[in-house]
């Protein structure tokens, strides 16, 4: 059994600063390239996107930078917008450079696309079968904030969050033990003047990202896994009632962390994730995942897909050969980041 995922920072932050005519072409190119990636990689189960936008002028309804994609449901989670947060510094610059009217609305955040046939469940769902579907038609993605304090309209104080999506499979067939797979979409902090030869700023950026990773591994992965090992209690007490469609006999969950993590493979942050027994499942990164401007060759690696924990949820001796062909796709031109695709063998240690 394999789980497929595509990750891409579409670079929307710069899109709003383009002139109206240029914006239309950029939007068309991004959507065309995304749909081509979906065709190329045979409809990945999940697509994680960063720097995604929603906007409108006074005469328009709200428009998303990513248009409808057949076969997928699209969910945007704005982290900043021009109405909710009082700082206007970012939006004033956008309006000036992009020629937007004073009353224009902007929102920026991260998004997840789910293939229509993917068995998507609430985070705490304990269904025994992947064929069971919740009664309501909506998404069950949860947003876990990685806040740093007040937003001042700049990169250093921009709010960050983890988007957590839950999937259930029965890898050995219907009516067999279920496997829980969690995908966490991330865009971690980066600071102005980072990696520009100022060690003080580099050290501060590392400190901030390590704190965010601490929330991810303690507050998300560990919190869920501890709940599982305690027997899935409710409010700290043993469960008194189990639904007929639930089961506590489950495989150890698989966790997939994907996104623009804003650190390099030589960093303390990368080593920290590896020490948590997570596998970098895109070994072929070529010259990098980020370029100095859209359309330029990549020179820096900051985007990743990790899966784990190995030995517990994944058998690394089976997984490693199965990920050798996963790579960064450098054929796109619409963003200063390059997408990556991963096919992850769900090789479960017995």
N, C-alpha and C positions, 0 to 999 in steps of 0.2 A: 504494500500500500504506500502511496506517495501523496504528499501535500505540496501544492504548488502556489507560489506567491511572487508577485511583482511589486517592487518598491521604486518610487520616484519622487524626488523633490522637484516639482515643476517650476520652481523659481518665480512664483506669482508676485512676490514682493516688489519686483522691478517692473512688472507688467503695468501697474497702475500709473507709473510715471511716464509711460510712453504716450505719444500723441494719439489722437483718436484713430486716425487711419492706420497707424502702426499697430495699435492694440487689436484691431479687427484681424489683421494678418497673423499676429502672434497667437491669438486665441484659436484661429482656424488651424494653425500649424500644430499647436499643442494637442488639440483634440484629434487631429489626423494621425499624429505620431502615437498617441495613446491607443487609438483603435488599431493601428498597425502592430503595436507591441502585443495587444491582446490576440490578434490573429496569429502572429509569429509564434507566440508561446502557448497556443492552443487553449485559450481561455483559462488563465490561472484562477484558482479558487478564490483568492483574495488579492486585492490591489491596495497597497498602502501609499498614500500621497501626502506630501508636506507642502507648505506655502500655497495653500489653495484659497481662492478668493470668491467673494460674493459682493455685488455692487449694484447701484442704481442711480439714475439721475432723477430729478423731480418729475419727469414725464414718463418714467419707465417703471415697470414692475421689477422686483429683484431678479438679477441674472447671475448665474454661476459661470465661472470661467470654464468649468468642465460641463459639457452638454450631456444629454441623455445617451446612454450606451446600451444597446440592445443586449439583453441577457444578464444585466447587472442592476443591482440597486445601489444608489450613490448616497452616502451620508457625510455631510460636512459638519464639522464641529468648530465654530468660530472661537478663537481665543482672544482676539481684540476686534473692536469695531468702533466706528466713529460716533456712535450714540451712547454705548454703555460705559465707556471709560472716559474720564474727563480730560485727559491729556490730548491735545490736538496737534502736537508738534509733528508727528508722522503724517497725519492727514493734510495738514496745511502744506507740507512739502509736496505731497502727492497731487493736490489740487493745482498747485502752482506749475509743476513740471508737466502734468498731464492735461492741463487745460480743462479741468472739471468745473462744473458750476458750484457755487457756494453751498447749495443744499444737497449735494451728492452724498450718498451713503456708501461706506466701505466696511467689509468684514474680512478677516484673514484667519486661517487656522489650518487644521489637518483634516483629511478625509479618508474614508475607507469605502471601497467598492466590493460588494459581495455578489458572487455569482448566484443567480436565482435558485439553483438546485443545491446550493451548499447548506448543510444542516446547521443552522445558526440558532443558538440558544442563549437565555439569560446566563450571566456569569455563574450564578449559584445553582443552576439547574442540575439535577441528578437523574435525568431521564436514563432509562436502561437502553432505549433504542434510538438510533439516529433517525428512524422513520417517524417518530412522534414529533409533532409540531405544536408549539405554543398556540393557544386559542386566539391571540390577538395578532393582527398584521402590523408589525412595527419592528424597528431594530432593537437590539438588546445590548448595544455597545455601551460600555461605561467609561466615563471620563474621570481620570485621576489627576488632579492638579499637582504640578510641580512648581508652585509659585515661589517667587523670590522677594515679593514685596510690592510696593507701589510701582505702577507703570508710568514712565516718563516719556514715552513716545520714541524710545530708542532701542537698539538691539540689546544693550546690556540689561535692560529691565523688562524685556518682552516676556509675557507669561508663557509658560510651557506646560504641556500636559501629556499624559499617556492615555491612549485609547485602547481599551481592552475588549476583544471580541472572543466569544467562546463557541467551539464547534464540537460535536459529538459524533463519533464513528463507532462501528462495530467491526473491527478489522478481520475477525474470523467468521463473519456472517451474522445474519439476523438472529436475535435471541442469544447472542454470545456477549461476553464481557465487554463493556463500552470503554472507549478511549476518549479522554478529553484533550482537545487541542486549543491552546490560547494564543492569539496573535495580539501583540502589543505594538501599536504604531507610535513612534517617538520622533521628536525633534528637540534635541537638547540644546542648551545655551551655548552661544559663542559671544565673545566680547569684541568691541571695537579695538583695533590695533593688535588683536591676537595674532600670533605667528608673524609678527613684524619686527622681531629682534628686541622685544621688551620683556625680559624674563618675569618681571613682577606681574604683568598682565597675563602671561601664559600660566603662571602658577595660580592666579586667582581664578582663571577660567577652568583649570583642572579641578580646583577645589569645589567650584559650583557644580560641575558635571558629576563629580564623585558623590556629592550630596544628592543629586537627582537619581543616580544609580542606586544609592542607598534606599531611597523611597521605592524604586522599582523592585529591588530584590528583597527588601524587608516588608514593605507595605503591600506589595502585590503578589509576587511569587511565593515568598515564605508564608505570608498570611493565609493564602489559599491552601498551600501544601500542609501547613500545620493543622488547619481545619480538617483536612482530609485524614491526617494521621490520628487526630483525636476522635474520629468516628462521625464527622459532620454534625457537631452539636448545634443547637439553636439557642442563641443568647447565652452561651456558656454552659448549657445543660444538655444532657443526652436527649436525643429526639424521642418523643413519645409516640409519634405516628409517622409511618412512611406511606406514601401514596402507592397504589398498585403498579404505577408505571415507573417508579423510582427503584434504584439499587445502590447499595454501598460497596458492591463488589466491582471495582473499577481498576483499570490500569493506572499506573502513575502518569499524571498529566504531562503533556509535551508543551513547552513554552517557546514561542517564536518572537524574538525582538527584532523589529525592522524599522529603519528610518534613517534620517540625517542626524547622526549622533555627534558630529562636529569635533571628533578627535581622530588622530592618526593611528595606524597600526603599531607605532612605536611608543604609544602613550601609556600612562598609568591606568587610564580608563579602560583601554583595550585589554591590558593584562588583568585588570580586576574582573572583567566579564569572563575571561578564560579561566581564572581561578574559581569562578562559580560553576565550572564544568559546562560552559556553553561553547558550542562549536560555531566557528565562522563558516557558514554554509555556502559562501560565494568566494571560493579560493582564487578564481581568476579575475583579478581587478585591472589587469593591464597597467596603464600609466596612471590610473586613478579614477575617481568618480566625480570630481569637481574641476571646472575650468575657470579661467579668468574671463568670464563673459560667455553668453550663449553662442554656440557654434564653434568655439575654440576647443583644441584638444585638452583632455583632462590632465591635470598635473598634481592633484592632491586627492587623497582618499579620506572621506569623512562619512560615507554612507555604507550601511552594513545590514546583513540579515544574520542573526544568531539563532541557534536552536539548542535546547537542552532541557534538563541537565543530562549529560551523557552518563552512562553506566546505570542511571536510575530510570530515566524515561526513554533514552535512545541508546542503542548498542553502537558505539563508535566504530567498531570493527566492520560493521555492515554499512553504517552511514557514510563513512569516509569515501569509499569507492563510488558511492551513489551520488556524491555532490561534485565530483571532479569536473564535470562539464558546466556547472553553474558559473555565470560570468556577468560582468558589467557589459551593457549594450551601448557601444559608442557610436551608433548609427544615427541617433537623434540630434536635432539642432535647436529645439525650441527652448531649452533651459540651460543654465550654467551647471546643472547637475545631470549626471547620466543615470538612467535606470538600471536596475539589476533584477535578474530573475533567478529563483531558486526552486529546484525540485528536491524535496526533502523526503528520503525514505523513512517511513515510520517503523523502524526496526525496533521492536519492543523487547527489552531484556525480560526473560521469564523468571 
